[in-house]
Amino acid sequence: MERNVGGFDRTARLVAGPLLAILGVAALLGTIPGGTTVGAVLLVVGAVLLGTGLTQRCLIHRVFGFDTFSRQ
């Protein structure tokens, strides 16, 4: 699979992913309100965003034909 995540899209994923994962862990631990379901969802979404930002590959982008990676 070719790279299709770059620029602002990648930066946003690398910032938002860890933040959402931290909020998810905090919700799972009961530090912030939200419960286990919200915590688990936040943790998974954060991990996926971080992973796609690091690898620069996103299946959703590929399915819909989006490409924010600059090939210069």
mmCIF file of the N, C-alpha and C atoms, coordinates in Angstrom:
data_MODEL
# 
_entry.id   MODEL 
# 
loop_
_atom_site.group_PDB 
_atom_site.id 
_atom_site.type_symbol 
_atom_site.label_atom_id 
_atom_site.label_alt_id 
_atom_site.label_comp_id 
_atom_site.label_asym_id 
_atom_site.label_entity_id 
_atom_site.label_seq_id 
_atom_site.pdbx_PDB_ins_code 
_atom_site.Cartn_x 
_atom_site.Cartn_y 
_atom_site.Cartn_z 
_atom_site.occupancy 
_atom_site.B_iso_or_equiv 
_atom_site.pdbx_formal_charge 
_atom_site.auth_seq_id 
_atom_site.auth_comp_id 
_atom_site.auth_asym_id 
_atom_site.auth_atom_id 
_atom_site.pdbx_PDB_model_num 
ATOM 1   N N  . MET A 1 1  ? 0.851   -1.174 0.000  1.00 0.00 ? 1  MET A N  1 
ATOM 2   C CA . MET A 1 1  ? 0.000   0.000  0.000  1.00 0.00 ? 1  MET A CA 1 
ATOM 3   C C  . MET A 1 1  ? 0.897   1.237  0.000  1.00 0.00 ? 1  MET A C  1 
ATOM 4   N N  . GLU A 1 2  ? 0.608   2.168  -0.885 1.00 0.00 ? 2  GLU A N  1 
ATOM 5   C CA . GLU A 1 2  ? 1.404   3.383  -0.984 1.00 0.00 ? 2  GLU A CA 1 
ATOM 6   C C  . GLU A 1 2  ? 1.040   4.368  0.117  1.00 0.00 ? 2  GLU A C  1 
ATOM 7   N N  . ARG A 1 3  ? 1.984   5.262  0.407  1.00 0.00 ? 3  ARG A N  1 
ATOM 8   C CA . ARG A 1 3  ? 1.711   6.319  1.381  1.00 0.00 ? 3  ARG A CA 1 
ATOM 9   C C  . ARG A 1 3  ? 0.652   7.257  0.826  1.00 0.00 ? 3  ARG A C  1 
ATOM 10  N N  . ASN A 1 4  ? -0.286  7.645  1.678  1.00 0.00 ? 4  ASN A N  1 
ATOM 11  C CA . ASN A 1 4  ? -1.328  8.567  1.244  1.00 0.00 ? 4  ASN A CA 1 
ATOM 12  C C  . ASN A 1 4  ? -1.704  9.577  2.336  1.00 0.00 ? 4  ASN A C  1 
ATOM 13  N N  . VAL A 1 5  ? -0.883  9.681  3.368  1.00 0.00 ? 5  VAL A N  1 
ATOM 14  C CA . VAL A 1 5  ? -1.128  10.634 4.450  1.00 0.00 ? 5  VAL A CA 1 
ATOM 15  C C  . VAL A 1 5  ? 0.107   11.507 4.596  1.00 0.00 ? 5  VAL A C  1 
ATOM 16  N N  . GLY A 1 6  ? -0.076  12.801 4.456  1.00 0.00 ? 6  GLY A N  1 
ATOM 17  C CA . GLY A 1 6  ? 1.057   13.713 4.581  1.00 0.00 ? 6  GLY A CA 1 
ATOM 18  C C  . GLY A 1 6  ? 0.599   15.107 4.929  1.00 0.00 ? 6  GLY A C  1 
ATOM 19  N N  . GLY A 1 7  ? 1.533   15.999 5.081  1.00 0.00 ? 7  GLY A N  1 
ATOM 20  C CA . GLY A 1 7  ? 1.244   17.398 5.346  1.00 0.00 ? 7  GLY A CA 1 
ATOM 21  C C  . GLY A 1 7  ? 0.494   17.621 6.642  1.00 0.00 ? 7  GLY A C  1 
ATOM 22  N N  . PHE A 1 8  ? -0.496  18.527 6.568  1.00 0.00 ? 8  PHE A N  1 
ATOM 23  C CA . PHE A 1 8  ? -1.284  18.874 7.747  1.00 0.00 ? 8  PHE A CA 1 
ATOM 24  C C  . PHE A 1 8  ? -2.041  17.662 8.272  1.00 0.00 ? 8  PHE A C  1 
ATOM 25  N N  . ASP A 1 9  ? -2.508  16.815 7.371  1.00 0.00 ? 9  ASP A N  1 
ATOM 26  C CA . ASP A 1 9  ? -3.244  15.609 7.758  1.00 0.00 ? 9  ASP A CA 1 
ATOM 27  C C  . ASP A 1 9  ? -2.404  14.740 8.690  1.00 0.00 ? 9  ASP A C  1 
ATOM 28  N N  . ARG A 1 10 ? -1.155  14.539 8.347  1.00 0.00 ? 10 ARG A N  1 
ATOM 29  C CA . ARG A 1 10 ? -0.259  13.716 9.169  1.00 0.00 ? 10 ARG A CA 1 
ATOM 30  C C  . ARG A 1 10 ? 0.006   14.384 10.511 1.00 0.00 ? 10 ARG A C  1 
ATOM 31  N N  . THR A 1 11 ? 0.276   15.682 10.481 1.00 0.00 ? 11 THR A N  1 
ATOM 32  C CA . THR A 1 11 ? 0.545   16.419 11.718 1.00 0.00 ? 11 THR A CA 1 
ATOM 33  C C  . THR A 1 11 ? -0.650  16.353 12.660 1.00 0.00 ? 11 THR A C  1 
ATOM 34  N N  . ALA A 1 12 ? -1.843  16.538 12.116 1.00 0.00 ? 12 ALA A N  1 
ATOM 35  C CA . ALA A 1 12 ? -3.054  16.475 12.940 1.00 0.00 ? 12 ALA A CA 1 
ATOM 36  C C  . ALA A 1 12 ? -3.226  15.096 13.572 1.00 0.00 ? 12 ALA A C  1 
ATOM 37  N N  . ARG A 1 13 ? -2.936  14.059 12.815 1.00 0.00 ? 13 ARG A N  1 
ATOM 38  C CA . ARG A 1 13 ? -3.049  12.697 13.352 1.00 0.00 ? 13 ARG A CA 1 
ATOM 39  C C  . ARG A 1 13 ? -2.014  12.435 14.452 1.00 0.00 ? 13 ARG A C  1 
ATOM 40  N N  . LEU A 1 14 ? -0.795  12.956 14.255 1.00 0.00 ? 14 LEU A N  1 
ATOM 41  C CA . LEU A 1 14 ? 0.269   12.737 15.239 1.00 0.00 ? 14 LEU A CA 1 
ATOM 42  C C  . LEU A 1 14 ? 0.040   13.530 16.521 1.00 0.00 ? 14 LEU A C  1 
ATOM 43  N N  . VAL A 1 15 ? -0.757  14.585 16.447 1.00 0.00 ? 15 VAL A N  1 
ATOM 44  C CA . VAL A 1 15 ? -1.084  15.363 17.647 1.00 0.00 ? 15 VAL A CA 1 
ATOM 45  C C  . VAL A 1 15 ? -2.352  14.824 18.304 1.00 0.00 ? 15 VAL A C  1 
ATOM 46  N N  . ALA A 1 16 ? -3.396  14.633 17.506 1.00 0.00 ? 16 ALA A N  1 
ATOM 47  C CA . ALA A 1 16 ? -4.686  14.210 18.051 1.00 0.00 ? 16 ALA A CA 1 
ATOM 48  C C  . ALA A 1 16 ? -4.676  12.757 18.539 1.00 0.00 ? 16 ALA A C  1 
ATOM 49  N N  . GLY A 1 17 ? -3.936  11.895 17.859 1.00 0.00 ? 17 GLY A N  1 
ATOM 50  C CA . GLY A 1 17 ? -3.917  10.482 18.239 1.00 0.00 ? 17 GLY A CA 1 
ATOM 51  C C  . GLY A 1 17 ? -3.480  10.244 19.677 1.00 0.00 ? 17 GLY A C  1 
ATOM 52  N N  . PRO A 1 18 ? -2.296  10.718 20.057 1.00 0.00 ? 18 PRO A N  1 
ATOM 53  C CA . PRO A 1 18 ? -1.871  10.511 21.439 1.00 0.00 ? 18 PRO A CA 1 
ATOM 54  C C  . PRO A 1 18 ? -2.779  11.202 22.464 1.00 0.00 ? 18 PRO A C  1 
ATOM 55  N N  . LEU A 1 19 ? -3.302  12.377 22.112 1.00 0.00 ? 19 LEU A N  1 
ATOM 56  C CA . LEU A 1 19 ? -4.205  13.067 23.041 1.00 0.00 ? 19 LEU A CA 1 
ATOM 57  C C  . LEU A 1 19 ? -5.470  12.252 23.289 1.00 0.00 ? 19 LEU A C  1 
ATOM 58  N N  . LEU A 1 20 ? -6.059  11.735 22.228 1.00 0.00 ? 20 LEU A N  1 
ATOM 59  C CA . LEU A 1 20 ? -7.255  10.909 22.391 1.00 0.00 ? 20 LEU A CA 1 
ATOM 60  C C  . LEU A 1 20 ? -6.943  9.622  23.154 1.00 0.00 ? 20 LEU A C  1 
ATOM 61  N N  . ALA A 1 21 ? -5.791  9.026  22.883 1.00 0.00 ? 21 ALA A N  1 
ATOM 62  C CA . ALA A 1 21 ? -5.411  7.807  23.601 1.00 0.00 ? 21 ALA A CA 1 
ATOM 63  C C  . ALA A 1 21 ? -5.231  8.080  25.091 1.00 0.00 ? 21 ALA A C  1 
ATOM 64  N N  . ILE A 1 22 ? -4.615  9.209  25.429 1.00 0.00 ? 22 ILE A N  1 
ATOM 65  C CA . ILE A 1 22 ? -4.436  9.570  26.840 1.00 0.00 ? 22 ILE A CA 1 
ATOM 66  C C  . ILE A 1 22 ? -5.784  9.797  27.509 1.00 0.00 ? 22 ILE A C  1 
ATOM 67  N N  . LEU A 1 23 ? -6.696  10.495 26.822 1.00 0.00 ? 23 LEU A N  1 
ATOM 68  C CA . LEU A 1 23 ? -8.036  10.691 27.375 1.00 0.00 ? 23 LEU A CA 1 
ATOM 69  C C  . LEU A 1 23 ? -8.754  9.356  27.549 1.00 0.00 ? 23 LEU A C  1 
ATOM 70  N N  . GLY A 1 24 ? -8.562  8.449  26.604 1.00 0.00 ? 24 GLY A N  1 
ATOM 71  C CA . GLY A 1 24 ? -9.179  7.127  26.716 1.00 0.00 ? 24 GLY A CA 1 
ATOM 72  C C  . GLY A 1 24 ? -8.673  6.350  27.918 1.00 0.00 ? 24 GLY A C  1 
ATOM 73  N N  . VAL A 1 25 ? -7.371  6.379  28.133 1.00 0.00 ? 25 VAL A N  1 
ATOM 74  C CA . VAL A 1 25 ? -6.795  5.699  29.301 1.00 0.00 ? 25 VAL A CA 1 
ATOM 75  C C  . VAL A 1 25 ? -7.305  6.336  30.583 1.00 0.00 ? 25 VAL A C  1 
ATOM 76  N N  . ALA A 1 26 ? -7.363  7.670  30.602 1.00 0.00 ? 26 ALA A N  1 
ATOM 77  C CA . ALA A 1 26 ? -7.860  8.369  31.797 1.00 0.00 ? 26 ALA A CA 1 
ATOM 78  C C  . ALA A 1 26 ? -9.310  8.003  32.080 1.00 0.00 ? 26 ALA A C  1 
ATOM 79  N N  . ALA A 1 27 ? -10.126 7.882  31.040 1.00 0.00 ? 27 ALA A N  1 
ATOM 80  C CA . ALA A 1 27 ? -11.524 7.484  31.238 1.00 0.00 ? 27 ALA A CA 1 
ATOM 81  C C  . ALA A 1 27 ? -11.620 6.044  31.721 1.00 0.00 ? 27 ALA A C  1 
ATOM 82  N N  . LEU A 1 28 ? -10.780 5.175  31.193 1.00 0.00 ? 28 LEU A N  1 
ATOM 83  C CA . LEU A 1 28 ? -10.794 3.779  31.634 1.00 0.00 ? 28 LEU A CA 1 
ATOM 84  C C  . LEU A 1 28 ? -10.371 3.645  33.091 1.00 0.00 ? 28 LEU A C  1 
ATOM 85  N N  . LEU A 1 29 ? -9.455  4.504  33.517 1.00 0.00 ? 29 LEU A N  1 
ATOM 86  C CA . LEU A 1 29 ? -8.989  4.464  34.905 1.00 0.00 ? 29 LEU A CA 1 
ATOM 87  C C  . LEU A 1 29 ? -9.921  5.199  35.857 1.00 0.00 ? 29 LEU A C  1 
ATOM 88  N N  . GLY A 1 30 ? -10.908 5.905  35.320 1.00 0.00 ? 30 GLY A N  1 
ATOM 89  C CA . GLY A 1 30 ? -11.855 6.636  36.158 1.00 0.00 ? 30 GLY A CA 1 
ATOM 90  C C  . GLY A 1 30 ? -11.364 8.004  36.580 1.00 0.00 ? 30 GLY A C  1 
ATOM 91  N N  . THR A 1 31 ? -10.264 8.453  36.022 1.00 0.00 ? 31 THR A N  1 
ATOM 92  C CA . THR A 1 31 ? -9.722  9.767  36.355 1.00 0.00 ? 31 THR A CA 1 
ATOM 93  C C  . THR A 1 31 ? -10.624 10.878 35.838 1.00 0.00 ? 31 THR A C  1 
ATOM 94  N N  . ILE A 1 32 ? -11.201 10.659 34.666 1.00 0.00 ? 32 ILE A N  1 
ATOM 95  C CA . ILE A 1 32 ? -12.174 11.595 34.113 1.00 0.00 ? 32 ILE A CA 1 
ATOM 96  C C  . ILE A 1 32 ? -13.464 10.830 33.853 1.00 0.00 ? 32 ILE A C  1 
ATOM 97  N N  . PRO A 1 33 ? -14.604 11.521 33.878 1.00 0.00 ? 33 PRO A N  1 
ATOM 98  C CA . PRO A 1 33 ? -15.868 10.811 33.640 1.00 0.00 ? 33 PRO A CA 1 
ATOM 99  C C  . PRO A 1 33 ? -15.989 10.374 32.183 1.00 0.00 ? 33 PRO A C  1 
ATOM 100 N N  . GLY A 1 34 ? -16.758 9.358  31.966 1.00 0.00 ? 34 GLY A N  1 
ATOM 101 C CA . GLY A 1 34 ? -16.969 8.877  30.610 1.00 0.00 ? 34 GLY A CA 1 
ATOM 102 C C  . GLY A 1 34 ? -17.262 7.401  30.573 1.00 0.00 ? 34 GLY A C  1 
ATOM 103 N N  . GLY A 1 35 ? -16.698 6.667  31.479 1.00 0.00 ? 35 GLY A N  1 
ATOM 104 C CA . GLY A 1 35 ? -16.956 5.236  31.532 1.00 0.00 ? 35 GLY A CA 1 
ATOM 105 C C  . GLY A 1 35 ? -16.045 4.428  30.641 1.00 0.00 ? 35 GLY A C  1 
ATOM 106 N N  . THR A 1 36 ? -16.232 3.130  30.706 1.00 0.00 ? 36 THR A N  1 
ATOM 107 C CA . THR A 1 36 ? -15.344 2.224  29.989 1.00 0.00 ? 36 THR A CA 1 
ATOM 108 C C  . THR A 1 36 ? -15.580 2.228  28.482 1.00 0.00 ? 36 THR A C  1 
ATOM 109 N N  . THR A 1 37 ? -16.819 2.378  28.062 1.00 0.00 ? 37 THR A N  1 
ATOM 110 C CA . THR A 1 37 ? -17.101 2.373  26.623 1.00 0.00 ? 37 THR A CA 1 
ATOM 111 C C  . THR A 1 37 ? -16.460 3.569  25.940 1.00 0.00 ? 37 THR A C  1 
ATOM 112 N N  . VAL A 1 38 ? -16.682 4.744  26.488 1.00 0.00 ? 38 VAL A N  1 
ATOM 113 C CA . VAL A 1 38 ? -16.093 5.964  25.924 1.00 0.00 ? 38 VAL A CA 1 
ATOM 114 C C  . VAL A 1 38 ? -14.574 5.884  25.982 1.00 0.00 ? 38 VAL A C  1 
ATOM 115 N N  . GLY A 1 39 ? -14.047 5.404  27.078 1.00 0.00 ? 39 GLY A N  1 
ATOM 116 C CA . GLY A 1 39 ? -12.606 5.270  27.218 1.00 0.00 ? 39 GLY A CA 1 
ATOM 117 C C  . GLY A 1 39 ? -12.011 4.330  26.192 1.00 0.00 ? 39 GLY A C  1 
ATOM 118 N N  . ALA A 1 40 ? -12.663 3.203  25.986 1.00 0.00 ? 40 ALA A N  1 
ATOM 119 C CA . ALA A 1 40 ? -12.163 2.227  25.014 1.00 0.00 ? 40 ALA A CA 1 
ATOM 120 C C  . ALA A 1 40 ? -12.214 2.786  23.590 1.00 0.00 ? 40 ALA A C  1 
ATOM 121 N N  . VAL A 1 41 ? -13.297 3.471  23.258 1.00 0.00 ? 41 VAL A N  1 
ATOM 122 C CA . VAL A 1 41 ? -13.423 4.059  21.918 1.00 0.00 ? 41 VAL A CA 1 
ATOM 123 C C  . VAL A 1 41 ? -12.347 5.117  21.700 1.00 0.00 ? 41 VAL A C  1 
ATOM 124 N N  . LEU A 1 42 ? -12.152 5.993  22.673 1.00 0.00 ? 42 LEU A N  1 
ATOM 125 C CA . LEU A 1 42 ? -11.126 7.029  22.555 1.00 0.00 ? 42 LEU A CA 1 
ATOM 126 C C  . LEU A 1 42 ? -9.735  6.415  22.412 1.00 0.00 ? 42 LEU A C  1 
ATOM 127 N N  . LEU A 1 43 ? -9.463  5.385  23.170 1.00 0.00 ? 43 LEU A N  1 
ATOM 128 C CA . LEU A 1 43 ? -8.160  4.727  23.104 1.00 0.00 ? 43 LEU A CA 1 
ATOM 129 C C  . LEU A 1 43 ? -7.925  4.101  21.721 1.00 0.00 ? 43 LEU A C  1 
ATOM 130 N N  . VAL A 1 44 ? -8.912  3.420  21.188 1.00 0.00 ? 44 VAL A N  1 
ATOM 131 C CA . VAL A 1 44 ? -8.772  2.778  19.878 1.00 0.00 ? 44 VAL A CA 1 
ATOM 132 C C  . VAL A 1 44 ? -8.636  3.820  18.774 1.00 0.00 ? 44 VAL A C  1 
ATOM 133 N N  . VAL A 1 45 ? -9.482  4.837  18.789 1.00 0.00 ? 45 VAL A N  1 
ATOM 134 C CA . VAL A 1 45 ? -9.404  5.882  17.759 1.00 0.00 ? 45 VAL A CA 1 
ATOM 135 C C  . VAL A 1 45 ? -8.057  6.594  17.828 1.00 0.00 ? 45 VAL A C  1 
ATOM 136 N N  . GLY A 1 46 ? -7.597  6.895  19.036 1.00 0.00 ? 46 GLY A N  1 
ATOM 137 C CA . GLY A 1 46 ? -6.300  7.535  19.194 1.00 0.00 ? 46 GLY A CA 1 
ATOM 138 C C  . GLY A 1 46 ? -5.167  6.672  18.677 1.00 0.00 ? 46 GLY A C  1 
ATOM 139 N N  . ALA A 1 47 ? -5.224  5.384  18.963 1.00 0.00 ? 47 ALA A N  1 
ATOM 140 C CA . ALA A 1 47 ? -4.175  4.473  18.492 1.00 0.00 ? 47 ALA A CA 1 
ATOM 141 C C  . ALA A 1 47 ? -4.178  4.360  16.966 1.00 0.00 ? 47 ALA A C  1 
ATOM 142 N N  . VAL A 1 48 ? -5.357  4.318  16.367 1.00 0.00 ? 48 VAL A N  1 
ATOM 143 C CA . VAL A 1 48 ? -5.451  4.237  14.903 1.00 0.00 ? 48 VAL A CA 1 
ATOM 144 C C  . VAL A 1 48 ? -4.911  5.519  14.271 1.00 0.00 ? 48 VAL A C  1 
ATOM 145 N N  . LEU A 1 49 ? -5.292  6.675  14.809 1.00 0.00 ? 49 LEU A N  1 
ATOM 146 C CA . LEU A 1 49 ? -4.779  7.944  14.269 1.00 0.00 ? 49 LEU A CA 1 
ATOM 147 C C  . LEU A 1 49 ? -3.260  8.016  14.394 1.00 0.00 ? 49 LEU A C  1 
ATOM 148 N N  . LEU A 1 50 ? -2.736  7.629  15.529 1.00 0.00 ? 50 LEU A N  1 
ATOM 149 C CA . LEU A 1 50 ? -1.291  7.645  15.713 1.00 0.00 ? 50 LEU A CA 1 
ATOM 150 C C  . LEU A 1 50 ? -0.611  6.683  14.735 1.00 0.00 ? 50 LEU A C  1 
ATOM 151 N N  . GLY A 1 51 ? -1.153  5.493  14.600 1.00 0.00 ? 51 GLY A N  1 
ATOM 152 C CA . GLY A 1 51 ? -0.577  4.510  13.683 1.00 0.00 ? 51 GLY A CA 1 
ATOM 153 C C  . GLY A 1 51 ? -0.598  4.963  12.232 1.00 0.00 ? 51 GLY A C  1 
ATOM 154 N N  . THR A 1 52 ? -1.706  5.546  11.798 1.00 0.00 ? 52 THR A N  1 
ATOM 155 C CA . THR A 1 52 ? -1.780  6.016  10.413 1.00 0.00 ? 52 THR A CA 1 
ATOM 156 C C  . THR A 1 52 ? -0.890  7.232  10.196 1.00 0.00 ? 52 THR A C  1 
ATOM 157 N N  . GLY A 1 53 ? -0.723  8.039  11.218 1.00 0.00 ? 53 GLY A N  1 
ATOM 158 C CA . GLY A 1 53 ? 0.185   9.180  11.098 1.00 0.00 ? 53 GLY A CA 1 
ATOM 159 C C  . GLY A 1 53 ? 1.639   8.738  11.005 1.00 0.00 ? 53 GLY A C  1 
ATOM 160 N N  . LEU A 1 54 ? 2.005   7.734  11.781 1.00 0.00 ? 54 LEU A N  1 
ATOM 161 C CA . LEU A 1 54 ? 3.386   7.239  11.762 1.00 0.00 ? 54 LEU A CA 1 
ATOM 162 C C  . LEU A 1 54 ? 3.721   6.496  10.473 1.00 0.00 ? 54 LEU A C  1 
ATOM 163 N N  . THR A 1 55 ? 2.802   5.683  9.993  1.00 0.00 ? 55 THR A N  1 
ATOM 164 C CA . THR A 1 55 ? 3.070   4.887  8.787  1.00 0.00 ? 55 THR A CA 1 
ATOM 165 C C  . THR A 1 55 ? 2.755   5.643  7.501  1.00 0.00 ? 55 THR A C  1 
ATOM 166 N N  . GLN A 1 56 ? 2.009   6.718  7.610  1.00 0.00 ? 56 GLN A N  1 
ATOM 167 C CA . GLN A 1 56 ? 1.562   7.528  6.477  1.00 0.00 ? 56 GLN A CA 1 
ATOM 168 C C  . GLN A 1 56 ? 0.700   6.731  5.510  1.00 0.00 ? 56 GLN A C  1 
ATOM 169 N N  . ARG A 1 57 ? -0.019  5.761  6.030  1.00 0.00 ? 57 ARG A N  1 
ATOM 170 C CA . ARG A 1 57 ? -0.915  4.940  5.220  1.00 0.00 ? 57 ARG A CA 1 
ATOM 171 C C  . ARG A 1 57 ? -2.272  4.839  5.919  1.00 0.00 ? 57 ARG A C  1 
ATOM 172 N N  . CYS A 1 58 ? -3.332  5.118  5.148  1.00 0.00 ? 58 CYS A N  1 
ATOM 173 C CA . CYS A 1 58 ? -4.674  5.075  5.718  1.00 0.00 ? 58 CYS A CA 1 
ATOM 174 C C  . CYS A 1 58 ? -5.603  4.340  4.757  1.00 0.00 ? 58 CYS A C  1 
ATOM 175 N N  . LEU A 1 59 ? -6.239  3.291  5.230  1.00 0.00 ? 59 LEU A N  1 
ATOM 176 C CA . LEU A 1 59 ? -7.135  2.494  4.403  1.00 0.00 ? 59 LEU A CA 1 
ATOM 177 C C  . LEU A 1 59 ? -8.355  3.307  3.975  1.00 0.00 ? 59 LEU A C  1 
ATOM 178 N N  . ILE A 1 60 ? -8.890  4.138  4.853  1.00 0.00 ? 60 ILE A N  1 
ATOM 179 C CA . ILE A 1 60 ? -10.061 4.955  4.513  1.00 0.00 ? 60 ILE A CA 1 
ATOM 180 C C  . ILE A 1 60 ? -9.722  5.912  3.375  1.00 0.00 ? 60 ILE A C  1 
ATOM 181 N N  . HIS A 1 61 ? -8.530  6.525  3.440  1.00 0.00 ? 61 HIS A N  1 
ATOM 182 C CA . HIS A 1 61 ? -8.089  7.399  2.354  1.00 0.00 ? 61 HIS A CA 1 
ATOM 183 C C  . HIS A 1 61 ? -8.018  6.623  1.046  1.00 0.00 ? 61 HIS A C  1 
ATOM 184 N N  . ARG A 1 62 ? -7.500  5.425  1.117  1.00 0.00 ? 62 ARG A N  1 
ATOM 185 C CA . ARG A 1 62 ? -7.341  4.599  -0.085 1.00 0.00 ? 62 ARG A CA 1 
ATOM 186 C C  . ARG A 1 62 ? -8.696  4.243  -0.687 1.00 0.00 ? 62 ARG A C  1 
ATOM 187 N N  . VAL A 1 63 ? -9.659  3.865  0.159  1.00 0.00 ? 63 VAL A N  1 
ATOM 188 C CA . VAL A 1 63 ? -10.983 3.478  -0.315 1.00 0.00 ? 63 VAL A CA 1 
ATOM 189 C C  . VAL A 1 63 ? -11.666 4.647  -1.031 1.00 0.00 ? 63 VAL A C  1 
ATOM 190 N N  . PHE A 1 64 ? -11.537 5.853  -0.468 1.00 0.00 ? 64 PHE A N  1 
ATOM 191 C CA . PHE A 1 64 ? -12.217 7.014  -1.046 1.00 0.00 ? 64 PHE A CA 1 
ATOM 192 C C  . PHE A 1 64 ? -11.353 7.805  -2.026 1.00 0.00 ? 64 PHE A C  1 
ATOM 193 N N  . GLY A 1 65 ? -10.134 7.368  -2.259 1.00 0.00 ? 65 GLY A N  1 
ATOM 194 C CA . GLY A 1 65 ? -9.279  8.006  -3.248 1.00 0.00 ? 65 GLY A CA 1 
ATOM 195 C C  . GLY A 1 65 ? -8.602  9.287  -2.793 1.00 0.00 ? 65 GLY A C  1 
ATOM 196 N N  . PHE A 1 66 ? -8.526  9.517  -1.478 1.00 0.00 ? 66 PHE A N  1 
ATOM 197 C CA . PHE A 1 66 ? -7.847  10.702 -0.949 1.00 0.00 ? 66 PHE A CA 1 
ATOM 198 C C  . PHE A 1 66 ? -6.346  10.457 -0.918 1.00 0.00 ? 66 PHE A C  1 
ATOM 199 N N  . ASP A 1 67 ? -5.585  11.505 -1.157 1.00 0.00 ? 67 ASP A N  1 
ATOM 200 C CA . ASP A 1 67 ? -4.132  11.405 -1.083 1.00 0.00 ? 67 ASP A CA 1 
ATOM 201 C C  . ASP A 1 67 ? -3.577  12.763 -0.680 1.00 0.00 ? 67 ASP A C  1 
ATOM 202 N N  . THR A 1 68 ? -3.073  12.875 0.542  1.00 0.00 ? 68 THR A N  1 
ATOM 203 C CA . THR A 1 68 ? -2.503  14.129 1.012  1.00 0.00 ? 68 THR A CA 1 
ATOM 204 C C  . THR A 1 68 ? -0.985  14.063 1.084  1.00 0.00 ? 68 THR A C  1 
ATOM 205 N N  . PHE A 1 69 ? -0.418  12.962 0.610  1.00 0.00 ? 69 PHE A N  1 
ATOM 206 C CA . PHE A 1 69 ? 1.040   12.787 0.620  1.00 0.00 ? 69 PHE A CA 1 
ATOM 207 C C  . PHE A 1 69 ? 1.630   13.438 -0.610 1.00 0.00 ? 69 PHE A C  1 
ATOM 208 N N  . SER A 1 70 ? 2.640   14.276 -0.407 1.00 0.00 ? 70 SER A N  1 
ATOM 209 C CA . SER A 1 70 ? 3.267   14.992 -1.516 1.00 0.00 ? 70 SER A CA 1 
ATOM 210 C C  . SER A 1 70 ? 4.434   14.167 -2.062 1.00 0.00 ? 70 SER A C  1 
ATOM 211 N N  . ARG A 1 71 ? 4.370   13.834 -3.340 1.00 0.00 ? 71 ARG A N  1 
ATOM 212 C CA . ARG A 1 71 ? 5.430   13.066 -3.998 1.00 0.00 ? 71 ARG A CA 1 
ATOM 213 C C  . ARG A 1 71 ? 6.250   13.999 -4.881 1.00 0.00 ? 71 ARG A C  1 
ATOM 214 N N  . GLN A 1 72 ? 7.314   14.558 -4.322 1.00 0.00 ? 72 GLN A N  1 
ATOM 215 C CA . GLN A 1 72 ? 8.130   15.518 -5.096 1.00 0.00 ? 72 GLN A CA 1 
ATOM 216 C C  . GLN A 1 72 ? 9.465   14.954 -5.426 1.00 0.00 ? 72 GLN A C  1 
# 
